[in-house]
Structure formats: structure tokens, C-alpha cells
Amino acid sequence: MLDRAMSPESKISSTQNEQVDAWNFFVSYTSADRSWAEWIAWELEGKGYRVLLQAWDFVPGSHWMTRMAQGVEQAEHTLAIISRAYLESVYGREEWQAAHRADPGGLKRKLIPIRVENCQRPDLLGGIVSFDLFGYTEERARYHLHSQIQDSIRGRAKPAGSPPFPSIPTGNSGGNEVGLIAPNEPRSETSPEFPESGAPNWARPTQKHPRKSWGPRRSILAASSLLAMIALAITIYSTVDGDDKPTISGTPTSTSAPSSPTGSESIRPLELHALGNEMISAGQNVNSVEYSPDGRVIASGNDSGLIELRSTSDVLDANEVRSLKCGSEEIGHVTFSPVGDLLAAGAHDGLVCTWDISDPQQPRPRHQFKGSGPAGVSSLDFDRIGRSLAIGSYDGSSWLWDVSGLDARKSNVLPLTPRTDKGYGPVVEFAPNSDTLAVASNADNNTIKQWDISDPANPIPLGVPLEELTDSVIFLSYSSDGKTLASTYGGGDGRAWLWDISDPDSPHRLKNPVKVDTPIIVATFGPKENLFATGSSDGTIQLWDVANLEDPRKLGSQMPGHSDFVAAVDFAPEGDTVVSGGGRSIRFWSIS
């Protein structure tokens, strides 16, 4: 997602004879942080930039001091990898101080500090705005790196759309985490061991929810349904110990902050409120809606073959729409890469298109290929690093495509499922923060199989298949921790089942399904703990508390909002907003 405003001459070349003035970045680091330096350099070169890195470029025969001086003096930017070890390094201090002397006012962003450990910066270095990479999962760190470098190159972090009008949240205690930190303002969280290990729960990436193709299924699922609204309520528990608390009508009342549920409970529901009017798609029925990883854009696909991009800041007056085309057939599915720099769409004629949306205002075509022949695309999803794109086809096959380069390449070891002519195509869904791919094969006795695709050229079956399925699967969603899988079916009984897959060798379906009075079409986990949403054939949406997976509880009532069945529901990355799509309409909802 890096800015492409740099001249083509400054980008990486396939030859090794480029002039040193073509370097975009020089990475200044100490040996203790080599893994961080190499990871950062790999990510930046993967976006087309040239990086000077001691571990890679100081080869036998080169002059160490000369190369170091060239990097500091002639690279456009010096990336100082800040840790306690780096701050104690004599060479590290000389390198960042040289970069600072070359641009003392920071007008060219010559020196860009990147903290990989929670440490205090000295006064001079502390006066330069930095960003952090510690405390994140790998994909969130990757997105954060790219977006912050992009802002640094541009010299501004203005969003693509206008910011929302400020509101005063109820019970706001003040203070919130932001990506950039002010000079000498250390973060409070302790440093995790990334990239060697995972990140704490709060840093989990936003759950991606594949939006399946609905065009061929409309005659099977529903003819038409009621207008729609959304409803959400979440449960806040509070308990208080002690006897000296105020009472109302003799009932003890807590004066402490809400805590996790123990003992007696008090429920204070939050509600969804419509943000502006419904947005009407320029085409026919909306089949897919999804938030970008940064929450600034939503993409939708419809029966008229249009992919529409909307800024999430335009919810009160969403007239400005940027439309894309992928052939002439209906678009069944759109999805963003986890980094947010690619958007993919699948059409009913089997065509798959991707765009570089590093700048959402100017999307640029990247790939266009037939996913698996003439059959329509039933589902799409990116892997955790945006390298592979899984594609389900209505001929019953599932494929993996490498979309990391300029030319998409199909693996020669797939399909994962047998080809057959059945009403529903396979559903594909990647687990967050892992290399696990779930494939619901409606051509293979309605089973769900999981695959380890850490090596995409050689997928390995993971555990045993999920076989207690009631009908053809039409939707899958992983929980944020990857330990639970939700599935919905085409049989029209209104149920969504939850599966405990924490042990792939012994998966089992949980006792009680998620059930409403009308057939559930889509079901998805939210990024916040315990929240789950379902969309039904009558255009309504229901929110659930799944803290106890064995006994899901309704939060509020089913709320109408669409004139046809709900084809897609997605949570914003922060979990405080929901978008839904059904019929010709798209709606935003705030949680307050």
C-alpha cells in the first residue's frame, strides 16, 4: 500500500548494477534486530522500492564503511530500527544522527524512526515522530508499516474521505491508542516477541468475511422479503463486593466500573442506529459488501457487473461512488487483501479481476484472469499476507492463484475438490493469522475440509473433515482466534451451526445452533469478543452473544432494513460500525 508517487527510476530493478542514488531506503539497525530489519526490507522491496540492507548488500569484496556512508548520504530515507540495543550502539547513533543532520527540520522525512521495542528515545531522537511495529500480529504490522511509510513519503496523512462529525461517546474515560506517537510519548504495552511469536488479543487482525455469490442462488434461497433494519445489543456486566454501596428500592447498586460477568449480572443494551439513508446501488441486487482493512472504504458487487467503492465518511451523503468493471457478467464476490492494497472481484462467467487500491481515489487494474475456466466464481478470499487468492467455482472446483506478482499464476496441484455440476459452488475461507484454508465442498458429500497452505504449491490436508452437515454450505466464517467455524446452509431451515475446531483432528459441531424464525443466509464473527451477526432471507439482521458457544444468546430483536434477503454483513475493523447489503441497498449502522 505504499505510495507510487516516486519516480519509476527510483524503484527496484531486476539488475544489480543500479546507481546508489536509486536507493529509496537505508535500514539502520543493530545485529540484535536483524530479523526486524530483514522483514521490513523484504516488505518494502515487495512493493517495488530499493532498500540498502547490510545483511544483504554488504557482500564479500565491498567496503563496509563506504557502503554505510553511501546509504546514509544518498538513500532518500533512513529507517532507524529503534530498540534498547540500537540506542546503545555507537554505529547506530552515528547513522541516525547523520540522517538528522541532513534534514534537521524533517521536511524531507530523511530520518524515519520505527520502534520495535517499548523503549524511551533520547531527546534529539525523541523530537522526531515515529511509529511502532511491536504489539501487532504479522498482517497488522505489515499493513501498519505500509500505511505509515506511505504517509511519510507523501508528507501528509489526510484520509481519502471527509472525517465523520465528532460525537461524545457515553462513558468515555479519555485517551485512545493511535498509530503515530508524539515525541517522547512511550506506549504502555510491553513488547511482544514479534516477528518470532504472535501478538496479544487486542492486536488481532480484523476478521475477513468472504461474501459469496448470490446471483445463481436467488431462486433457491428467497424470492423477495421485507424491508430491513439491523439490531445490536451487547451485554455489560458489573459486580460489586462489599456492603457500603448505594441502593435503589433496597437493591444494591454497584459504583465500580463494569467487569467480566461473575455473580449477579446487570444488562445495559447498546443499540444500532442508522447512519444516514440507505444507499442505492447503481446496478441490480447487491451480492457482496466488505470493509477495507483500515475501515476507510467499503466495496460492493452487484448483479449488473459493477464494483462500487464508497468512502465510509460519506454515510450521510453517499452520492460519490467510484465504479469498476470486471467483464460484463454479474459480480458475486468482492474482497480486500489483508494489507488493503488489493481488491479482488469474481464474476459469474469465471472472470477474476484485481485492482491496486493503494490510492482508493485512483484504483489501477492489476490482474484479470479466468479463475477456473468458464464456470462462475462462487467465492474468493485472500490468504493472511495477500499472496494467494483462493477461488471457488460453480463447476465444483477450488483453486489457489499466486497474485503477488504482476502476472497471476495458477498452482498446478489443484483443484482441491472434484468437479461436478451442483447448485452451489464451493465456499473458501482463510482463518485469520494462520495458513489454514477451509473449503466447503458441496460436490463432495457436503463436507468442510481444512488445508495447510503454508506452501501454496503443496497444500496439506489438516485434521479430519467436518461431515455432520445438514445441506449444501453457502457461507463460512472463522472466529478471530481461529478456533471456531460458523457455517450456513441452503436448505432454508434458518440455522447457522458453530464448530469447535480447536483440535483439527477432533472437530465437533456444538450442541445448539444459531437459529431465528427465517432462513439464515449469512453469518459472521465480529472483531470484538463474543459478537456474532446473522442476516436472513426476510431482510433482517440479528446480533448474538456467543461468549458461551454452546448456548448463543440473542441481543435485541431482528431488525429490518432491506427489501430482499441479506446477502452480506460486515463489521468495521474497530467493531463499532456495521455495513449490510441486500436487494439494491447498502446500509451503515453505528453501535452506541
Stockholm file with secondary structure:
# STOCKHOLM 1.0

chainA/1-592         MLDRAMSPESKISSTQNEQVDAWNFFVSYTSADRSWAEWIAWELEGKGYRVLLQAWDFVPGSHWMTRMAQGVEQAEHTLAIISRAYLESVYGREEWQAAHRADPGGLKRKLIPIRVENCQRPDLLGGIVSFDLFGYTEERARYHLHSQIQDSIRGRAKPAGSPPFPSIPTGNSGGNEVGLIAPNEPRSETSPEFPESGAPNWARPTQKHPRKSWGPRRSILAASSLLAMIALAITIYSTVDGDDKPTISGTPTSTSAPSSPTGSESIRPLELHALGNEMISAGQNVNSVEYSPDGRVIASGNDSGLIELRSTSDVLDANEVRSLKCGSEEIGHVTFSPVGDLLAAGAHDGLVCTWDISDPQQPRPRHQFKGSGPAGVSSLDFDRIGRSLAIGSYDGSSWLWDVSGLDARKSNVLPLTPRTDKGYGPVVEFAPNSDTLAVASNADNNTIKQWDISDPANPIPLGVPLEELTDSVIFLSYSSDGKTLASTYGGGDGRAWLWDISDPDSPHRLKNPVKVDTPIIVATFGPKENLFATGSSDGTIQLWDVANLEDPRKLGSQMPGHSDFVAAVDFAPEGDTVVSGGGRSIRFWSIS
#=GR chainA/1-592 SS CCCCCSCGGGBCCSSSCCCGGGCSEEEECCGGGHHHHHHHHHHHHHTTBCEECHHHHCCTTSCHHHHHHHHHHHSSEEEEEECHHHHTCHHHHHHHHHHHHHSTTCSSCCEEEEESSCCCCCHHHHTSCEEECTTSCHHHHHHHHHHHHHHHHHTCCCCSSCCCCCCCCTTCCSCCCCSEECTTCCCSSCCCCTTSSCCCGGGCCCCCCCCCCCGGGHHHHCSCCCCCCCCCCCCCCCCCCSSCCCEETTEECCCSCCCSCCSSCCCCCCCEEECSSCEECSSSCEEEEEECTTSSEEEEEETTSEEEEEEGGGTTSTTCCEEEECSSSCEEEEEECTTSSEEEEEETTSEEEEEECSSTTSCEEEEEEESSSSSCEEEEEECTTSSEEEEEETTSCEEEEECSSSSCEECSSCCSSCCCCCSSCCEEEECTTSSEEEEEETTSTTEEEEEECSSTTSCEEEEEEECCCSSCEEEEEECTTSSEEEEEETTCSCEEEEEECSSTTSCEECSSCEECSSCEEEEEECSSTTEEEEEETTSEEEEEECSSTTSCEEEEEEEECCSSCEEEEEECTTSSEEEEEETTEEEEEEEC
#=GC SS_cons         CCCCCSCGGGBCCSSSCCCGGGCSEEEECCGGGHHHHHHHHHHHHHTTBCEECHHHHCCTTSCHHHHHHHHHHHSSEEEEEECHHHHTCHHHHHHHHHHHHHSTTCSSCCEEEEESSCCCCCHHHHTSCEEECTTSCHHHHHHHHHHHHHHHHHTCCCCSSCCCCCCCCTTCCSCCCCSEECTTCCCSSCCCCTTSSCCCGGGCCCCCCCCCCCGGGHHHHCSCCCCCCCCCCCCCCCCCCSSCCCEETTEECCCSCCCSCCSSCCCCCCCEEECSSCEECSSSCEEEEEECTTSSEEEEEETTSEEEEEEGGGTTSTTCCEEEECSSSCEEEEEECTTSSEEEEEETTSEEEEEECSSTTSCEEEEEEESSSSSCEEEEEECTTSSEEEEEETTSCEEEEECSSSSCEECSSCCSSCCCCCSSCCEEEECTTSSEEEEEETTSTTEEEEEECSSTTSCEEEEEEECCCSSCEEEEEECTTSSEEEEEETTCSCEEEEEECSSTTSCEECSSCEECSSCEEEEEECSSTTEEEEEETTSEEEEEECSSTTSCEEEEEEEECCSSCEEEEEECTTSSEEEEEETTEEEEEEEC
//
